[in-house]
Amino acid sequence: MKAGILGSTGYTGAELVRILIQHPEVELAFVDSRSYEHQPFEAVYSNLKGQAEMTAVSVDPENLPEKVDIVFCALPHRISQHKVILLQRQGIRVVDLSADFRLDQQSVYEQWYNTPHEAPELLEKAVYGLPEWYAEELKETRLAANPGCFPTSILLPLLPLLKENLVTGEHLVIDSKTGVSGAGRGPSAVNVFSQVNENVRAYGIGTHRHTPEIEQELSKAAGKSVTLQFTPHLVPMDRGILSTIVMPLPEGLTERKLQDCYQAYYDHKPFIRLLGTDTLPETKAVRGSNFCDIAWKADRRSGNLILVSVIDNLIKGSSGEAVQNMNLMLGLPEEMGLHHLPIWP
Ligand SMILES: NC(=O)c1ccc[n+]([C@@H]2O[C@H](COP(=O)([O-])OP(=O)(O)OC[C@H]3O[C@@H](n4cnc5c(N)ncnc54)[C@H](OP(=O)(O)O)[C@@H]3O)[C@@H](O)[C@H]2O)c1
């Protein structure tokens, strides 16, 4: 089967290239870039020297250079939707890594992203690309809206507990730490070395754009409206997300019951690793892999339940998850081509 990548020289695009050139069933048909047009891909990413013998081309979505089974859009939001519209008109399957098709409601998108949505009719067709929860729908769809990186790290530990009514969804306080690659490859005043090195800072309290997406999916699982307090932090590492989720511990909810619930949902899921209560997740344990590690603690002294999760934002938080979605959409085994073990240190 053949795949193409729009925005291949950004961070998520380059991870897609790295994963797909090792995929046993899918061949890369084209890698798109405006800025590096006509340049060999390995000249942009020297880690792929001798591995990705492809030249970047600037692709017109209405006139693709080759027939493909699927296209990944690894583009900024707003830019992406215009390309997706043109691809969908031709019936081409798309995994969109941007936020353009993640929200069910046009008005919520327009409010949080401060830009008009040009294809509200596609919002209904798009399937939220969290494969552990929407595998059956993903097998049928031609448009997967790949989740945000923070949402992936937060939804995977929370959804089973809300779905089973083990927690109420009230007073949810979430603290997430992310590495700098979460902001993409483009330089900005807040992500240059001297701003990030030896520094930790909170940002976007109450305003981060991943908030409505997390609330949307939690509300569906809970069967009622869920509101949360989400505080992301930028920390001086290249990649990785660690999320700590705190909520009141309901009476009678034991660590054993939590374990039973998680096992029921995730024991057969290839990329979820349940750490339980004795080992706490750390970002290096998933670095370079498609794993999400989850731990939980019932703290009777404070009366709180604490969940901790980690992912690699560029793999399980974007490109690995996107390939997992592609596998489902193309009828391939969900885990195919995604068995990269974590890199330590
Ligand atoms: N980074 C993460 O951890 C992460 C996680 C989950 C989701 N995402 C989402 O995935 C998408 C890609 O993220 P990324 O981190 O790979 O971003 P990035 O490193 O900034 O790359 C985006 C690429 O899009 C291309 N592009 C095409 N038209 C553009 C335009 N008008 N303005 C700017 N760039 C344009 C650029 O390549 P050319 O100039 O060469 O065409 C650029 O390299 C975004 O929507 C992001 O929100 C990112």
PDBQT file of the ligand as one rigid body, heavy atoms in Angstrom, charges set to zero:
ROOT
HETATM    1  N1  LIG A 401       4.812  18.368  17.808  1.00  0.00    +0.000 N 
HETATM    2  C1  LIG A 401       3.980  17.582  18.477  1.00  0.00    +0.000 C 
HETATM    3  O1  LIG A 401       4.352  16.986  19.504  1.00  0.00    +0.000 OA
HETATM    4  C2  LIG A 401       2.572  17.381  17.988  1.00  0.00    +0.000 A 
HETATM    5  C3  LIG A 401       1.780  16.434  18.647  1.00  0.00    +0.000 A 
HETATM    6  C4  LIG A 401       0.456  16.228  18.217  1.00  0.00    +0.000 A 
HETATM    7  C5  LIG A 401      -0.039  16.962  17.164  1.00  0.00    +0.000 A 
HETATM    8  N2  LIG A 401       0.750  17.895  16.552  1.00  0.00    +0.000 N 
HETATM    9  C6  LIG A 401       0.153  18.645  15.432  1.00  0.00    +0.000 C 
HETATM   10  O2  LIG A 401       0.704  18.131  14.222  1.00  0.00    +0.000 OA
HETATM   11  C7  LIG A 401       0.833  19.170  13.247  1.00  0.00    +0.000 C 
HETATM   12  C8  LIG A 401       2.289  19.263  12.816  1.00  0.00    +0.000 C 
HETATM   13  O3  LIG A 401       3.065  19.531  13.979  1.00  0.00    +0.000 OA
HETATM   14  P1  LIG A 401       4.644  19.613  13.955  1.00  0.00    +0.000 P 
HETATM   15  O4  LIG A 401       5.070  19.646  15.369  1.00  0.00    +0.000 OA
HETATM   16  O5  LIG A 401       5.202  18.588  13.057  1.00  0.00    +0.000 OA
HETATM   17  O6  LIG A 401       4.839  21.055  13.304  1.00  0.00    +0.000 OA
HETATM   18  P2  LIG A 401       6.106  21.664  12.575  1.00  0.00    +0.000 P 
HETATM   19  O7  LIG A 401       7.351  20.981  13.054  1.00  0.00    +0.000 OA
HETATM   20  O8  LIG A 401       6.004  23.130  12.732  1.00  0.00    +0.000 OA
HETATM   21  O9  LIG A 401       5.875  21.249  11.052  1.00  0.00    +0.000 OA
HETATM   22  C9  LIG A 401       4.774  21.682  10.295  1.00  0.00    +0.000 C 
HETATM   23  C10 LIG A 401       5.183  21.696   8.842  1.00  0.00    +0.000 C 
HETATM   24  O10 LIG A 401       4.088  22.132   8.060  1.00  0.00    +0.000 OA
HETATM   25  C11 LIG A 401       4.596  22.711   6.855  1.00  0.00    +0.000 C 
HETATM   26  N3  LIG A 401       3.748  23.824   6.421  1.00  0.00    +0.000 N 
HETATM   27  C12 LIG A 401       2.992  23.849   5.293  1.00  0.00    +0.000 A 
HETATM   28  N4  LIG A 401       2.306  24.972   5.199  1.00  0.00    +0.000 NA
HETATM   29  C13 LIG A 401       2.636  25.716   6.261  1.00  0.00    +0.000 A 
HETATM   30  C14 LIG A 401       2.282  27.004   6.690  1.00  0.00    +0.000 A 
HETATM   31  N5  LIG A 401       1.443  27.774   5.976  1.00  0.00    +0.000 N 
HETATM   32  N6  LIG A 401       2.806  27.459   7.836  1.00  0.00    +0.000 NA
HETATM   33  C15 LIG A 401       3.671  26.705   8.547  1.00  0.00    +0.000 A 
HETATM   34  N7  LIG A 401       4.048  25.454   8.182  1.00  0.00    +0.000 NA
HETATM   35  C16 LIG A 401       3.539  24.974   7.035  1.00  0.00    +0.000 A 
HETATM   36  C17 LIG A 401       6.012  23.185   7.184  1.00  0.00    +0.000 C 
HETATM   37  O11 LIG A 401       6.900  22.560   6.276  1.00  0.00    +0.000 OA
HETATM   38  P3  LIG A 401       7.279  23.245   4.870  1.00  0.00    +0.000 P 
HETATM   39  O12 LIG A 401       7.451  24.705   5.125  1.00  0.00    +0.000 OA
HETATM   40  O13 LIG A 401       8.551  22.588   4.473  1.00  0.00    +0.000 OA
HETATM   41  O14 LIG A 401       6.161  22.916   3.954  1.00  0.00    +0.000 OA
HETATM   42  C18 LIG A 401       6.299  22.674   8.576  1.00  0.00    +0.000 C 
HETATM   43  O15 LIG A 401       7.553  22.038   8.672  1.00  0.00    +0.000 OA
HETATM   44  C19 LIG A 401       0.336  20.453  13.937  1.00  0.00    +0.000 C 
HETATM   45  O16 LIG A 401      -1.000  20.683  13.595  1.00  0.00    +0.000 OA
HETATM   46  C20 LIG A 401       0.459  20.124  15.431  1.00  0.00    +0.000 C 
HETATM   47  O17 LIG A 401      -0.424  20.846  16.224  1.00  0.00    +0.000 OA
HETATM   48  C21 LIG A 401       2.047  18.112  16.932  1.00  0.00    +0.000 A 
ENDROOT
TORSDOF 0
